[in-house]
Amino acid sequence: MSIRFDNRVAIVTGAGNGLGRRYALDLAARGAKVVVNDLGGARDGSGGSVTAAQAVVDEIVAAGGEAMANGSSVTDADGIFAMVEEVKARWGRIDILINNAGILRDKTFTKMTLEDFRMVLDVHLMGSVICTKAVWDLMRDQAYGRILMTTSSTGLYGNFGQANYGAAKLGLVGLMKTLALEGAKYNVRVNTIAPLAATRMTEDLMPAELLAKMGPETVSPASIYLVSEEAPTNVILNAGGGGFEAAHVTLTQGVHVGADAMTPETVAAEIAKIRDRTGETVPDTGAAQGQRALAGQ
């Protein structure tokens, strides 16, 4: 099976460098028309220039592909909606959105300002919401869409000094899970990638010898698959450094003690059994988990 994107139109945010650049180049090499969106700011979100995005467009065009640059911030709803209208006018459709743009403002929670917390949520979480909202109805109307969110091991499992980043990244998993349900009957599939890659976002977080084994090319194959026609939906894939894993939000078998026995003391007495992961499951929806709890199963 050869995965191709001929006649497909893709938007990749944060595509001027690192993972986003790799995604844009790989999609174009497989036939997609690509919108290279990048604010061109620093790692903390300051500044801005379309130079980085245009450089990637130039690479794609030089290789025989089609691409256009856009310098809107993902936090600028007017700019993003205008970008989508421009893409529709030029190419008539939008098939793929990869929400990749992000910033870092790492500090311990004690030293982190509310501005630092809010800004990271605005870029990662609300930026993805804005971009997804801008293409959602178009994808539903054309009965085809592939959307990729970007989470992180920090969001899934935690990491010291990244409370803002972790909160935003796990929020994207929750967004994906609901949109996957809402988009299913319209052939709009929504997935999430948890990349482990050497980029300017991670360059001072890991040893150089480890970063050398973690280029963006070790993540891109999973992301490209998750926006392909054959993609599943509601999947979280970890990728990087030569490996792929699937992450799940699981539910233990727990205990059912009856309404009369639901006291803090009962929880204390049963906590080991409640936390026992033997036979844990992955509910399809939040409603399914609620029904199971009410049924005492």
N, C-alpha and C positions, 0 to 999 in steps of 0.2 A: 504494500500500500504506500503510495506516494501522497503526502499531504501538500496540496496546492491551494492558492488563494486567487486564482485568475478571476478577474472581474469583481473581486471583493475590494471594499474600501475600508481601511483601518485608521483609527486615531490612536496614537500612542502619546500619553502625557509624560513629561519629564524625559523626553527622548533625545535631548541634546548630548547626553553623556551616559556612560555606564550601561546599566541594564536596558534602559529605554532605547538608547542608540542601537544596542544589539538586537532588540525586538524589531525595531523599524527596519534595519538592514535585512534581517532574516525574513520578515514578512514580504518585503519588496523583492527579495531574491526568489521567493516562491510565487510571485505574480501579483501581489496586492498593490493597490494604489495606497500610499501612506501619507497621513497628515502627521508631521513631526511637530508636536507641541512642546515648547520649553520656554519658561520664563527667562532662563539664562541667568538666574541669580546665584548667590553663594549658597553654601551648604545650609546656612541658617535661614535662608529665604530672603536675604537682603539683596538689593540691586536687581538688575534685569537687562537683558539684551537678546535680540533674536539671532545673534551671530552663531551660537552653538547649534540652534535648530537648522539654520540655513546651511551650515557645514554638512550636516547629515543629509539634508535634501540634495546637496551637490554630489555627495557620494552615491546616492541612489540613482540620480539622473546620469551620472558618469558611467554607471554600470548598466544603463539601459532601462531603468525603471521610471515610474512616475511618482512624484511626491510634491508636497507643498509644506511650507513652514508657517508656524503660528507662534506668536510670543505671548499669548494671553496667560495670565496666572489662572490656575484652576480655581482660585478663590473668587475670581471676578465673573459672576454669573452672566452679566451682559456680554463680556468678551467671549465667553465660552459659547453662549447661545448664538452669537454673531458668527463665530467660527463654524459652528454646525451648519448654519444657513449658507455660508460661503462654500462649504464642502458639498452640500446638496446641490447648489447652483452649478458647481463645476462637474461633479461626478454622479449626481442623481440619487445617491444612496449612501448609507453608512452601515457596514456589516459587523464591524469589530471595534470595540473600545477596550484598550488596556489602560487602567488607572494605575500609573506607575509613579507619578510625581510625588516628591516628598522632601521634607527637610528634617534636620536634627537640631534640637536645643537641649542637649543632655546636661542634667545636673541632678543631684540628690533632691528629693522632694522638699527637704528643709530649705535648700538654697534656690529652688525653682520659683520664679515669679508666676503669678496667674497669667501674665501676658505670654510668657514662654509656654505655659500649658495650653492656653487657648489657641495660640498661633499654630502649634503642631497639630492640634485637632482640626483647625480650620483647613489646613493644607491637605492632610492625609484623609480625614474622614469627610468633612464637608466638601472638599475639592472633588472627591470621588462621587459624592452625592450630586453635586452640580453637573459634572460631566455626564453622569449616568442619566440624570433627569433630562438633559439636553438631547439625548439620543433615544430615550426609552420609547416614546410614542411612535417615532419613525420606525424603530425596529419591530414593534408590535404590528404596525400597519403593513409592513412589508413581509411579515411572518418569518423573519430571520434576524437573529442577532446573537452575538457572542461577546460577553462582557467578562473581563478579568479584573478582580480586585487584588491588591497586594497587601498581605498581612506580614507577619514576622514571627520568628521564634520568641521575640520579646512579648508580642501580643498573646501568643499561645501559651507561653510558659514563664514569662517574666524575665527581667534583667535589671541589675542594679543601676540606678541613675537614669532610668528611662521611663518614669511613670507616665509622662505625657505621650510618648511614642507608643508605649504598650497599650494605653487606654484607646488611642486612636486605631491601632492595628487590630485589636480584638473587636472594636466596633465595626470594622469592615467585614469581619466574619459574620456578625449578626445581620448586617445589611445584605450580604450575599445570600444567606439562608432564606430570608423572606423574599427577595427578588427572584431567586430560583423557583420558588413556588408560584409567584405571580406571573412569571414569564413563561412557564412551562407550556401552556396551551397555545402560545403564540410562537413557539420555536425560538424563544429567547433564552439562552442558556447562560448561567452565571456561575463562575468558579473563582477560586482564590489561589494565588501562588504565595508561598512563604520562601523567599529566596535566601540563599547563603552565598554571597558573592563578594568579590573584591571590587569595590567601587569607591568613589570619593566619600560615600556615606559610611563606609566601614574601614577606610584606610588606616585609621589610628585606633581601631578597636581590636585588631588581631595581629599576631606576629607576621612578619613579612614572608617567612617560609610557608605559612599556611595560606596567606593571601595569594601566593604564586600558583596555588592549585585550585583557586576559586574564581576564575575569570567569569564574566557574564555569559560566556558561551556554555558554561556548565549549568546555567539556569534556563536559558532561552528555549531549549528543546521542550521542556515541560510547559512553559507558557505558550509556545506556539501550538502545541497539541491542545491546550485548554481553550483556545479560540478557534479551533478548526471546525469544519462541518461535522466531524465525527466526535466532537467533544461530549463528555457527560455534562451533568449539571449538579450544583451543590457539592462540589468536591474541593478539598483543600489538599494541595500537593506541596510538600517541602522538596526543594531541589537545590543542588549545588555541590561542588567538590567531587563530582563523579557518582552521586547517588540520588535516588528519588524515594520519598516516603509519603504515605497518606496520613493526615492528621484527622482526628475525630473528636467531637464533644460527646462523651459517653455518659451512661447512666448505670449505676449499680442496681443490683436486685433489691437492695435496701430491706426494710422491715415494714410490716403493716401491723400496727398495734391497736387500731381502733380509736375512735374519737375520744373516748373516756380516758385513755391512757396517754394522750399526747401532752406530756409535761416535759419540762427541761430535764428532770431527773430520768425520765425514760430515754431521752436522747443520750444522756451521759452513760446510761447503762448499756445502751445498744450501739454506741458509736463505732465500735470495731466492726460489728456486723453491717452497719449502714455503709461503712467505707470499704467493705470487702469487695474487690473487683472481680471476683469469680462470677462468670456469667453476665458480665456487663453488656449493655446493648447501646445502639445508636438510634434514638427515636427519629422518625422521619420528619416530624414537626413538633412545635411546642404543644399543640393541641393533643397530639398522640401521647406525650409525656403526661399531660394533665389527666387524660382519660385513664391511663394506666394507674396513676396515683389514686384516683377516685374508685377504681375497680379493686384496689388492694393487691395488685399484681406487681 
